[in-house]
Amino acid sequence: MSDEMKKAGGVLLTNDDGVDSPGLLAAAEALSPLARLRIVAPMNQQTAMGRAKTGNPEATLLPKLLTVGGQAVPAYACDASPAAAVGHGLSVMAGDTPNLVVSGINYGENLGANVTSSGTVGAAMEAACCGIPSIAISLETAIGTHYAYTEQEWTAAIYFLRYFAQIVLKRGLPPDVHILKIDVPRIATPETPWRLTTLSSWRHYQSRLEDPTLDSRLRDARVIKASNPNEAKETDVYALSVDNVVSVTPLTLDLTSRTAFGSIHSWLTEGLS
């Protein structure tokens, strides 16, 4: 760690799987050699919370010791959603703004249109709205592991998080890029190629009723990974699901359509005739 990075605001690490997640420990392992590391994470599992601001309104940051690389690392747990935990952490740390916020490493990839429901991405968005460069990183895992702390191979995700975090800490993010969304295939190694990708409009995860004749209110839907035969090759879904390469998607907070305003204005003013 350089003297410059030691003096800087360092890195704030969070997630949506909870403070006890092995993925959070893996992220801490990736980041601890790079900069001063502070950890603020939800007290418990908060998968699929998006950017919700929920939790105990009286919640405080509860100190907790995590073991990273055999060393005790102080962390804080907050009884709140990922975005709320980030907001609370930044408020408490006012005047000592981090140079980078990292959310992850998440159990399960966050691809395509599902990212708006992702607590991992939601936490990164909360930091980005505060003007802080952010990374949201996820590891492809089986659907059944998304709510449980199962054993995973984190080596590749650790490698790629450290690689991209170093760049962001040194150079910041390019104009109109607020978040780097990184998705690592389950079979990836540090030698796996990475690719810049666009965000697919496809819902990578979909809910299906096994028996559609049953009232959906009476049973939970089964979550599946849904393939799209028309998926464009430049998307995050295609990169990870078809080519098995690391997907790096630059996200912006500006959700405005890229369609020329002149075309939209004409469409709106033509009336119904």
C-alpha positions as CSV (number, residue, x, y, z in Angstrom):
1,M,0.0,0.0,0.0
2,S,1.5,3.4,-1.0
3,D,1.8,6.3,1.4
4,E,-0.6,8.2,-0.8
5,M,-3.3,5.5,-0.4
6,K,-2.7,5.2,3.3
7,K,-3.4,8.9,3.7
8,A,-6.5,8.8,1.4
9,G,-10.0,8.0,2.4
10,G,-9.4,4.4,1.6
11,V,-12.1,1.9,0.7
12,L,-15.5,1.3,2.2
13,L,-16.6,-2.3,1.7
14,T,-20.2,-3.5,2.0
15,N,-22.5,-6.2,0.5
16,D,-26.1,-7.5,0.5
17,D,-25.5,-11.0,1.9
18,G,-24.7,-9.8,5.4
19,V,-21.7,-9.1,7.5
20,D,-20.9,-12.8,8.1
21,S,-20.8,-13.7,4.4
22,P,-17.6,-15.5,3.2
23,G,-17.9,-13.3,0.1
24,L,-17.4,-10.2,2.2
25,L,-14.3,-11.8,3.7
26,A,-13.0,-12.6,0.2
27,A,-13.6,-9.0,-0.9
28,A,-11.7,-7.8,2.2
29,E,-8.8,-10.1,1.3
30,A,-8.7,-8.6,-2.2
31,L,-8.8,-5.0,-0.9
32,S,-6.8,-4.9,2.3
33,P,-3.4,-4.7,0.5
34,L,-4.5,-1.7,-1.5
35,A,-5.8,0.9,0.9
36,R,-7.2,1.5,4.3
37,L,-10.2,-0.7,4.6
38,R,-13.5,0.0,6.4
39,I,-16.4,-2.4,6.5
40,V,-20.0,-1.6,7.0
41,A,-22.5,-4.3,6.0
42,P,-26.1,-5.3,6.8
43,M,-26.5,-7.3,9.9
44,N,-28.2,-10.2,8.0
45,Q,-29.1,-11.4,4.5
46,Q,-30.6,-8.7,2.3
47,T,-30.5,-10.2,-1.1
48,A,-32.7,-8.6,-3.8
49,M,-33.4,-5.5,-1.7
50,G,-32.4,-3.2,-4.6
51,R,-31.8,0.3,-3.4
52,A,-34.5,0.1,-0.7
53,K,-34.1,2.3,2.4
54,T,-35.5,-0.1,5.0
55,G,-34.4,-1.4,8.4
56,N,-34.6,-0.4,12.0
57,P,-34.8,3.4,12.2
58,E,-33.0,3.2,15.5
59,A,-30.2,1.1,14.1
60,T,-26.6,2.0,15.0
61,L,-23.3,0.6,13.7
62,L,-22.5,-2.4,15.8
63,P,-18.8,-3.3,16.0
64,K,-17.7,-6.7,14.9
65,L,-14.3,-8.4,14.3
66,L,-13.8,-10.3,11.1
67,T,-10.8,-12.5,10.4
68,V,-9.2,-11.7,7.1
69,G,-6.0,-13.5,6.1
70,G,-5.5,-14.6,9.7
71,Q,-5.8,-11.0,11.0
72,A,-8.6,-9.4,13.0
73,V,-10.2,-6.7,11.0
74,P,-12.8,-4.3,12.6
75,A,-16.2,-4.1,10.9
76,Y,-19.6,-2.7,11.6
77,A,-23.0,-4.3,11.1
78,C,-26.2,-2.3,10.6
79,D,-29.7,-3.6,10.9
80,A,-30.7,-2.1,7.6
81,S,-30.8,-2.7,3.8
82,P,-27.6,-2.5,1.9
83,A,-28.3,1.0,0.6
84,A,-29.4,2.2,4.0
85,A,-26.3,0.7,5.6
86,V,-24.0,2.5,3.1
87,G,-25.8,5.8,3.7
88,H,-25.6,5.4,7.4
89,G,-21.9,4.5,7.2
90,L,-21.1,7.5,5.0
91,S,-23.0,9.8,7.4
92,V,-21.1,8.6,10.4
93,M,-17.9,8.9,8.5
94,A,-18.6,12.4,7.3
95,G,-15.4,14.4,6.6
96,D,-13.5,11.2,5.8
97,T,-15.1,10.2,2.4
98,P,-13.7,7.0,0.9
99,N,-12.0,7.0,-2.4
100,L,-13.9,3.9,-3.5
101,V,-17.0,1.9,-2.3
102,V,-17.0,-1.8,-3.1
103,S,-20.2,-3.9,-2.8
104,G,-19.7,-7.7,-2.8
105,I,-18.5,-10.3,-3.5
106,N,-22.1,-11.4,-4.0
107,Y,-23.4,-15.0,-4.1
108,G,-24.9,-15.1,-7.6
109,E,-24.3,-13.1,-10.7
110,N,-26.2,-9.8,-11.2
111,L,-27.0,-9.5,-14.9
112,G,-29.3,-7.7,-17.2
113,A,-32.6,-6.2,-16.1
114,N,-32.3,-7.9,-12.7
115,V,-29.7,-5.4,-11.6
116,T,-32.4,-3.0,-10.4
117,S,-33.5,-5.5,-7.8
118,S,-29.9,-6.3,-6.7
119,G,-28.9,-5.2,-3.3
120,T,-25.3,-5.5,-4.3
121,V,-25.8,-3.0,-7.1
122,G,-28.2,-0.9,-5.0
123,A,-25.5,-0.4,-2.4
124,A,-23.1,0.7,-5.1
125,M,-25.7,3.1,-6.5
126,E,-26.2,4.7,-3.1
127,A,-22.5,5.5,-2.9
128,A,-22.4,6.7,-6.5
129,C,-25.2,9.1,-5.8
130,C,-22.9,10.6,-3.1
131,G,-20.2,11.1,-5.8
132,I,-18.0,8.2,-4.8
133,P,-16.7,5.8,-7.4
134,S,-18.1,2.3,-6.9
135,I,-17.7,-1.3,-7.8
136,A,-20.4,-4.0,-7.5
137,I,-18.9,-7.5,-7.9
138,S,-20.6,-10.8,-8.0
139,L,-19.7,-14.5,-8.5
140,E,-21.8,-16.9,-10.5
141,T,-23.2,-19.5,-8.1
142,A,-26.1,-21.9,-8.1
143,I,-29.5,-20.4,-7.4
144,G,-29.8,-22.5,-4.2
145,T,-26.7,-20.8,-2.7
146,H,-28.1,-17.2,-3.0
147,Y,-29.5,-17.2,0.5
148,A,-26.9,-19.5,2.2
149,Y,-23.3,-19.2,3.1
150,T,-22.0,-22.1,1.1
151,E,-18.4,-22.9,0.3
152,Q,-17.3,-21.3,-3.0
153,E,-14.0,-20.8,-4.9
154,W,-13.3,-17.1,-4.5
155,T,-9.8,-17.0,-6.1
156,A,-10.8,-15.5,-9.4
157,A,-13.2,-13.0,-8.0
158,I,-10.5,-11.9,-5.5
159,Y,-8.1,-11.5,-8.4
160,F,-10.4,-9.4,-10.6
161,L,-11.7,-7.2,-7.7
162,R,-8.1,-6.4,-6.7
163,Y,-7.2,-5.7,-10.4
164,F,-10.0,-3.3,-11.1
165,A,-10.0,-1.7,-7.6
166,Q,-6.3,-0.7,-8.1
167,I,-7.2,1.0,-11.3
168,V,-10.1,2.9,-9.8
169,L,-8.1,4.0,-6.8
170,K,-5.3,5.3,-9.0
171,R,-7.3,6.9,-11.8
172,G,-10.9,7.2,-10.7
173,L,-13.7,6.3,-13.2
174,P,-14.1,7.7,-16.7
175,P,-16.6,10.4,-17.4
176,D,-20.3,9.3,-17.2
177,V,-19.2,6.0,-15.4
178,H,-20.4,5.8,-11.8
179,I,-20.2,2.1,-11.1
180,L,-18.2,-0.8,-12.5
181,K,-20.4,-3.9,-12.4
182,I,-18.2,-7.0,-12.4
183,D,-19.6,-10.5,-12.8
184,V,-17.2,-13.5,-12.6
185,P,-18.1,-16.9,-14.0
186,R,-18.2,-19.9,-11.6
187,I,-15.4,-21.6,-13.6
188,A,-13.2,-18.5,-14.0
189,T,-9.5,-18.5,-13.0
190,P,-7.2,-15.4,-12.8
191,E,-6.3,-16.2,-16.5
192,T,-9.9,-15.9,-17.7
193,P,-10.4,-13.0,-20.1
194,W,-12.5,-10.0,-19.2
195,R,-14.8,-8.1,-21.5
196,L,-16.5,-4.7,-21.5
197,T,-20.2,-5.3,-21.8
198,T,-23.5,-3.6,-22.2
199,L,-26.4,-4.2,-19.8
200,S,-28.8,-6.8,-21.2
201,S,-32.5,-5.9,-21.2
202,W,-33.3,-9.6,-20.5
203,R,-34.3,-10.8,-17.0
204,H,-31.6,-13.3,-16.4
205,Y,-33.5,-14.6,-13.3
206,Q,-37.2,-15.2,-13.7
207,S,-39.9,-16.5,-11.4
208,R,-42.0,-19.4,-12.6
209,L,-44.9,-21.2,-11.0
210,E,-44.4,-25.0,-11.4
211,D,-48.1,-25.3,-11.7
212,P,-49.6,-22.1,-13.3
213,T,-53.1,-23.2,-12.5
214,L,-52.5,-22.6,-8.8
215,D,-53.2,-19.3,-7.3
216,S,-49.8,-17.5,-7.1
217,R,-50.7,-16.1,-3.7
218,L,-50.8,-19.6,-2.3
219,R,-47.2,-20.7,-3.1
220,D,-43.8,-19.2,-3.9
221,A,-42.6,-19.1,-7.4
222,R,-39.6,-21.1,-8.5
223,V,-36.6,-18.9,-9.6
224,I,-34.9,-20.1,-12.7
225,K,-32.2,-18.8,-15.0
226,A,-33.9,-18.1,-18.3
227,S,-31.9,-18.2,-21.6
228,N,-32.6,-15.8,-24.4
229,P,-31.9,-17.1,-27.9
230,N,-31.7,-13.6,-29.3
231,E,-29.2,-12.3,-26.7
232,A,-26.8,-9.8,-28.2
233,K,-23.1,-10.8,-28.0
234,E,-22.1,-7.5,-26.4
235,T,-24.2,-7.9,-23.3
236,D,-23.3,-9.0,-19.8
237,V,-25.6,-12.0,-20.0
238,Y,-23.9,-13.3,-23.2
239,A,-20.4,-12.7,-21.9
240,L,-20.9,-14.7,-18.7
241,S,-23.5,-17.3,-19.7
242,V,-22.3,-18.1,-23.2
243,D,-18.6,-17.2,-23.4
244,N,-17.8,-17.8,-19.8
245,V,-15.7,-14.6,-19.6
246,V,-15.6,-12.0,-16.9
247,S,-18.2,-9.3,-17.6
248,V,-17.3,-5.7,-16.8
249,T,-20.3,-3.3,-17.3
250,P,-19.8,0.4,-16.9
251,L,-23.0,1.8,-15.3
252,T,-24.2,5.4,-15.2
253,L,-26.9,6.8,-12.9
254,D,-28.5,8.5,-15.8
255,L,-31.3,6.2,-16.9
256,T,-32.5,8.4,-19.7
257,S,-33.3,6.7,-22.9
258,R,-30.7,7.2,-25.6
259,T,-33.3,7.7,-28.3
260,A,-33.1,11.2,-29.9
261,F,-35.4,13.6,-28.1
262,G,-36.6,14.9,-31.5
263,S,-38.0,11.5,-32.3
264,I,-39.7,11.2,-29.0
265,H,-41.1,14.7,-29.2
266,S,-42.6,13.9,-32.7
267,W,-44.1,10.7,-31.3
268,L,-45.7,12.6,-28.4
269,T,-47.0,15.5,-30.6
270,E,-48.4,13.5,-33.4
271,G,-51.5,12.7,-31.3
272,L,-53.6,9.6,-31.8
273,S,-54.5,10.1,-35.4
